[in-house]
Amino acid sequence: MDLHIGLLGCGTVGAGVVSLVRRRAGKVADMTGSRPVVKSILVRDVSKDRGVVFEHERLTQEPRDVLEDEDIQVVVETIGGIEPAKTYILQALSRGKHVVTANKDLIALHGPEILRVAAENHASVLFEAAVGGAIPLVGPLKENLTANEVTDLKGIINGTTNFILSEMTTRHIDFEEALDMAQSLGYAEADSSSDVDGLDAARKLVILSSIAFHTQVHLSDVKVVGIRHITATDVRYADELGYVIKLLAVGRDHGGELTLSVRPTLIPKVHPLAHVSDAYNALYVRGDAAGDLMFFGRGAGRMPTASAVVGDVISLVRNLKLGYVVSSPNGTMSYKPVVEREDERYKYYFRLIAHDQPGVFAAIAQFFGEANASMETVLQKRVHGGCAEIVIVTHEIPSASARQMQLQLQDILHIHSVECVMPVESAAE
Ligand SMILES: NC(=O)c1ccc[n+]([C@@H]2O[C@H](COP(=O)([O-])OP(=O)(O)OC[C@H]3O[C@@H](n4cnc5c(N)ncnc54)[C@H](OP(=O)(O)O)[C@@H]3O)[C@@H](O)[C@H]2O)c1
């Protein structure tokens, strides 16, 4: 028996879904007795070349050919963005169709509403591809690790920024040049702001944290700093000090209170996350029973993302055969406030430009001493124009102190500018 799928969108991911469904149809039929078949595909332009040869699949510009077709049991959404994807998904669910989506923006912003409508209509919504491309993250957090209290999520979950920072590290180039390369190679979109300003990673962190910590977090809960201000100079100093700079997403459950952040962070070269390069993604998960786990793989791309989408489709086919639906990732959710913990301790990297005069270093050392921030490493380089560049890595200090020091340093007589302040990850916890 055929199980009909309606596909919304047939771009990078959608075209991969068409070919992978075809490739696996026979195997799924052998396993479940149902052969998945893509019946109709909604696009904007039916004449466009999509790098895939269509056989029995029908391309259409009419949404109701997918949403109102009684034969279609599963709708796969690969349009992206909020509208019209949200309206189409809600329409499909309200007709009792099951939905698979790769849309992180939509799930991060409207996940609770979509899951509620799904539950009201006894339909399933699966979204493994929304975070981490091919890497199984949603499934393990939702199912395999459910016996754990997950306390920590820490990872590199945006491939574009990781590619840019990797290029800056290996080629010693500035941010703008690395961004141009990412765009010309198709790793970054023409409008790259969502990636480079950290929003894409923040949305993924919202999805992962809501599942891992059994609560509902919002995008505004995440403290986000992007990578635009990172310079080749910072990357070079980080390298000299034994670190690499990564855009790190961190979610922590401190006994019922959460902290969530996405920000550039110095990672020791010996740390496994330091070796996650190019467009790869990785996520560390700490569970009270499982201990530390690391998930690693391709976070984007046609076939890696199709792998996660079609994996969800096959789960649905299996579930339908068994007669159950998956309507909520979390079951009953608890309320956990998201806070900014002033006492969270990190080492910090400070890069300052100071007037190259006698007594400057003594003044800076006195300032750090009075702030109770002992220095682990100090580099001082002469730069032009009568100014010297000073890089300091502190021992662990509360994040509130680092913020306050950053502000107060501007007022020290001999300091010309505070160029960059970043947290530094420990080698091992
Ligand atoms: N690309 C990746 O590596 C990747 C990785 C993980 C997750 N995702 C997610 O997967 C989703 C799809 O991404 P993508 O890269 O495949 O996007 P894409 O290449 O831009 O494809 C979007 C598709 O949607 C169709 N579309 C757009 N607006 C439409 C509308 N109003 N009505 C009908 N069809 C419409 C387009 O039709 P036309 O072709 O006719 O213009 C196109 O086929 C997004 O949510 C994205 O965040 C992507």
The ligand as an ORCA input file, in Angstrom:
! r2SCAN-3c Opt
* xyz 0 1
  N      19.608     24.256      3.287
  C      20.031     23.605      4.358
  O      21.158     23.091      4.395
  C      19.131     23.463      5.552
  C      19.591     22.794      6.702
  C      18.749     22.607      7.797
  C      17.463     23.139      7.743
  N      17.055     23.818      6.640
  C      15.706     24.368      6.618
  O      14.978     23.754      5.549
  C      14.023     24.660      5.034
  C      14.214     24.780      3.518
  O      15.516     25.277      3.257
  P      16.114     25.240      1.762
  O      17.548     25.580      1.917
  O      15.747     23.977      1.087
  O      15.336     26.475      1.096
  P      15.271     26.852     -0.462
  O      16.352     26.186     -1.209
  O      15.161     28.336     -0.516
  O      13.882     26.215     -0.941
  C      12.650     26.761     -0.597
  C      11.578     26.109     -1.470
  O      10.308     26.606     -1.042
  C       9.580     27.079     -2.168
  N       8.799     28.251     -1.731
  C       9.225     29.370     -1.136
  N       8.204     30.191     -0.869
  C       7.104     29.583     -1.345
  C       5.733     29.926     -1.386
  N       5.288     31.089     -0.911
  N       4.866     29.053     -1.950
  C       5.314     27.881     -2.448
  N       6.597     27.486     -2.423
  C       7.478     28.327     -1.880
  C      10.601     27.488     -3.216
  O       9.985     27.382     -4.481
  P      10.736     27.800     -5.844
  O      11.901     26.834     -5.942
  O       9.752     27.593     -6.921
  O      11.187     29.209     -5.661
  C      11.695     26.453     -2.963
  O      11.430     25.293     -3.721
  C      14.217     25.973      5.815
  O      13.316     25.999      6.885
  C      15.644     25.856      6.332
  O      15.851     26.600      7.528
  C      17.851     23.996      5.542
*
